[in-house]
Amino acid sequence: EAKTMPEGDSNKRKAASSMHELRKSTISSSTNHKPHVFFLTSSVSLSASSVRTIRKCLKSNKFGLLGSSDDANHNHTVAEDNSDLDLPFDFESPESRSDFLAALQSSRSGQFAIYAISADSEYPFLDGYIVPRSFRYLLAVAAKLHMVDISYIANNCNDIGRSTGAAGRYLIPHNAAAHPEDMDDACGRRKRSKRGGPTGSNGPDPSKINPDTNAPYAICGDVDTEGTGAPQRAISASGKAILEGYTVFLFGDFDHVASPSARAGGRSRARSSGSSKVDDSNLYSRGRLSLLLHLCGADVVDLKEVVQAMEHKATNSASASSDIDHVLNVLQSRGRTINTVVLTRYRANARDYRLARKFLADHREALKSGGVESAPIIGAEWVLDTIGNFSVQDLEKYQA
């Protein structure tokens, strides 16, 4: 008569198998540099539980913070308001945008992995987690970065041991290596057998499936996008960039985003005055939109000086003429194109559209000489939806 394995022994064997799979899916620090992460969730919206989880992983050296000057992270300054957990880049500065792009290039060249973590996912879905749309989420999609729910680090931070040296192991999601072109299904979708369960004798890879929800840890979409899989489509995309061939004129006023140092100072004043902190997740400034468009392959022309010239009329006419010359040089260097748009701010008002129409009317002949026969005036929502769906959206839907 066959003997039945005691339930306790069975559970131990399952736990050992899960640990073995987790170790296999985690990249050793002896052959890879420490991964760098950033958070889709603003520090002002992080829960106390999320902060504890993040601090624990930083202290045990599971990953570093993207943009941190202290790569070891053991001695990095912990801000009382957790502002050190925000991206430190001032995207209004061309130099800071270049620093971010340089970090991406280093990741793609194999120096280290970069991935993003959401601490405010809305709900688990068949293909992963759905998150609120935000600038940081769209930045991760446009940059073709892997994203995971914070439950990934919460469930796995303790399981590998303290990673303080070359013998330790860093915490990197399955397939989030430094070469996106070499990755397979980043969302961790489970293939189903005919009986409906996960295929494979060992079941789903524990580094990809959250046992609490039985859904992949990966972020697979945002609440403002119909359907899922845009982040995965971005990662696996090859060939030309999604907005390659487009010239985008940034026109008018855009959202104001304080620099990281100004935000930190403002929070100190807010604490002393008892006022609430500001979450800038849904602010789309000139610098932020420039970066998103650049990552998507578009040529970006900032018409800030032209707008100022129009508003001050004759006093700035020379500046306006100089800027138009710059526009013409950009257009002529690319050749004739019909993919030229004038982009106004997110949630633009009537005044924004009126000034844009005046700009086109005043410079119709100059633009035509640069190969621009027409340039629809659209809101920044077109950029956000194009990235959110990772598919170029119909311009007519966004025209004034």
N, C-alpha and C positions, 0 to 999 in steps of 0.2 A: 504494500500500500504506500502510495506517494505521500511524503511528508509536506505539510504546508509551512512555508516560511513564516515565522512570527512577524506580526505587523510592525513591531519596533525595528527589526532587522531590515525589513523592506523599506521603511522610511529612511533609515540610515543609508541604504544603498542608493536610493533616489537622490538624497542630499549630496552624496559623494559624486554621483554622476553629474548633477547640476554644477557642482563646484569645478569638476574637471572640464566641462564645456565652457564655463565662464573663464577659466584660466586660458583655455585655447583661444577664446575670442578676444582676450585682452592682450595688448601689445606690450612686449617687454621693454623696459627702459634701457636695457643693454644694447638694443639695436635701433631704438627710435627715441627722438627727443620728446620731452614732455609736451603733451597737447596743450593748446591754449583755448580757452573758452570765453564766451560772453553770454549775457543773459538777455533774452527777449523781453523780460519783465523789468520795468524800471525799479530802481532800488526803493523808491517811495512806496511801491505797491507790493514789495516782498513781505510775506508773512514771517512771523518770528520762527516758525518751524522751518521754513525754507532757508532763512538766514543761517540757522543752526546747521542744517545739512550742508550748505555751501561752505561754511567756515570749517566744518569737520573735514571735508574733502581737501580744502586748501591746506589745512594744518597737516594732514597725512600725505600731502604732496601727490595727490591723484591727478591734478592738472594745475595749470597756471592761468592767470587772467590775461586775456589778450590786451596788449598795450602796456602791461605792467613793466616798470623799469627794473623791478626786482624779480629776476627769473626764478629764484629759489622759492619765493613766496612765503618762506618761514618768517621773514623779518619785515614783510610788507606792512605798511601802516594801515591799521584797521580804523576806519572812520566811524565815529559814534552814530552817524545817521546812515551808515552803510553806503555812502556815495562812492566808496572805493570799488563797489561792485558794478558800477555803471561803466559803459565804454568811455575811456578817457580821451577819445579823439574829439577835437573841435572841428566838425565837418564844415564850418563856415570858412575855415582856413585852407587854402589850396595846399599848403605844406602838410597839414594834418591829414587831408584826404590822400595825399601821396604816401604818407606813412602807413595808412591803412592798406592801400593798394600794395605797398611793398611787403607788408605782412602776408597778404594773400599770395603774392608771388613766391615768398619763401615757403609757404605751405605747399603750393603746387609743385615746387621744385624738390620736395621731399624732406625739407628740414624739420618740419613739425606739422602735426595735424591741428586744424581749427574746427571746432563745432560750437553750436549754440544750444542753450538750455532754456526751456520755458517753465516758469513757476506759476503760471496762471492759465493753464490749458482749460478749455471749456468742458470737453468731454472726450472719452475714448471712442474711437470708431473702428470699423473692421480693419482699416489700413493703418491706424495709428491715432494720434491725438489731433483734435481741432483746437486752434488757438485764436485769440483775438488778433485782428489785423493791427499791425503797428509798424512804425518805421524800421525797427530792429528786425522784425520778422521779414519784411520785404527786402531789407538789406541782406539777410541770410539767403533768401531765395535768389536774388540777383547775383550774389557772390558764389552761388552754387555750393553752399555749405550744408553739412548735415545738421539736423536739429533733433533733440530728444526732450521728452518730458522730464521734469525734475525727479520723478519716481525712479528713473534709471540710476541716478547717482545715489538716491536715498536707499534703494534696495541693494546696490552693489558696492557701496563704498567700504563696508566692513568686511567683505568676503574675501579680499585678496591679501590683506595684511598691510602693514605700514610700508609705504613706498618712499624711503628716505635716501636711497642710493641706487647704484647701478644694478643691484640684485633685486630691487623691488619692481612693481608693475604699476603702470599708469592706468587710469580709467578712460578707455576710449571705446565708444560704441562700436558694435559690430559693423565692419566695412567702412568706418570713418577714418581711413588711412589718409596719408598725405597726397595720394594720387587719385582724384575722383574718377579718371578715365578707367582705372583698374577695378572699380567697385561694382558689385552686382546689386541686388535688390536692397537698396538702403532703407526702404520702409519696413523691411522685415516681414513682408506679407507671407502668410502661411499657405503653402500648397495643401489642398485637401485630398484625402484619400476618398475612395468611393463610399466608405462608411461615414465620412464626414469629419474625421479626426485629422490632426496634423500628420503628414507623412513622415516616414523615417522612424527607425526603431527607438531612437532616444527622444522623440517628440521635439518641440520647438526649442531653438537655442535660447537659453535663459537670459543671454545678454540682449536678446531682441524682443522677447515677450515679457510683458509685465504680468506676473502670476496673480496679482490682485484683480486685474481687469481682463486678463487673457487677450489683451490687445498689444500690438507692437509699441515699443517705447517711442518710436519715431514720430515726429510732427509731420502730418501729411496734408495740411490745409489750414485755411483760416475761415472765420465765421462769415466773411463777406463774399466768399467765393463759392459758386455752385460746383459741386463735385470735389474730389480729392486728388492728391498725387502731384500737385504743381511743384513742390520741392524736389520730388524724385525725378520729375521730367527735366527740371533745371540741371540737376546733377548729371544725368545721363545724356544731356544734349551735347551734340557735337556739331562741327561746322560753324557757320557764321553766327554771330550773336543775334539775339532776338530782335533788337532794334537797329541792327547794322543797316546803313543806307538811309537813316533818318537824320535830318537836321532839326534841332529843337531850339527855338528862340525862347529863352526865359524872359518873360515880360511882366513888369509891374512889381507890386509888393508881394512878399511871401511871408510865411509864418516866421516869427522871431524865436530863435532857440538860444538860450543863454549858454555861454561857454562852460566847460566842466568846472573851472575855478569859480566862475560867477555863481553857478548853481550851488556849489558848496558854501559860499559866503551867504547866499540868499537863504539857505536852509538854517544856518546859524542864527540869522536874524529872525527867521520864522519861528524857531524854537523859543527865542527870547520874547517874542511878541505874542506867541500863542496861536499864530496863524497857521493854516494848513500848507503842506508842501505841494508842489506842482508836478504832475506826471506829464512829461513831454513826449510820450509815446506816439501820439497822433498829431504831432506838429511836423509840417513839411516845409522846411526853410529852403532858401536858394541853394545853400551848400548841400543839404541832404538830397534834394532833387537832382542836383548836378551829379552827385556821386551815383545815385541809382541809375540815371541815364547813361553815365559813362560805363558802368558795369554791364549795361545791356547793349553797348556798342554804338550808341547814338553820338552824333557830333552836337555839342552843346555850345550855344552862343548866348552870352549874358548881355541883355539889352538894358541893363540898369542905367547906364549913362544916357542912353537914348530917351528913356522915360523921364529922367531928370531934365533933359534938354527940352522935351515937349512941355513939361509942367512949368519950366521957367522961361519958355519961349525963346526969345532972341538972345537972352543972356548967356545961354549955353549952346548956341548954334554950332560953334566950332567943335565942341565935344560930340554933338550929335553927328556931324559930318565925319569925324574921325571914327566913330563907332560903326557907321554905315560902311566906311571903307574896310573895316575889319570884317564885317559881315560878308561883303563881296569877296574878299580874299578867301574866306572859308568856303563859300559856295563855289567859287571858280576853281579852287584846288580839288574839289570833289567832282566837278563836272555837273551837267544838268541833272536835276532830280525833281520828282514830284512828291517826294516824301519829306516835305518841309512843313512844320507846324509852329504856331505861336502858342506857347503854354502859359496860361495864367495860374494863379495860386489855387490851392485846394479850397473849395467852397468859395469861389470867386463871386464878386458882386457886380452890379450893373456898371459901376464906374470902371472896374478892371476891364470889362469887355469894351466899353466905350473908348478907353485910351488905346486899347489894342487895335480897334478898327481904325482909329485916327492914325496910328503909326503906319498901318498898311496903306492907307490912302495917301499919306504924305510922301511915302517912299516907294510908291508902286513902280515907277520907271526904274529906279535904282535896283530894286529887287528883281525885276524882270530881266535886267541886264546880267544879273548873277544867275539866271536860269530858274528863278522862282516865278512861275506863272500864277500860282495861287498858294496861299498858306492858311489853312483853316485855323480858327481860333478855338482852342479847346481848354478845358479845365485839367488840373493836375490829376484828377480822378482817372483819366485815361492811362497815365503812367502806373498808378497804383493797381488798377484792375489788370493791366497787361502783365505786370509782374506777378500779381496774386494768382492769375490763371496760367501764367507762363505761356501766354498766347496773345499775339497782337490783337487788340480790340478794334472794332469798327469805329472809325473816327466820327462818323455822323452822329453817333449816340452821345458824344461829348461836346459837340459844337454849340457855341452860344447862339 
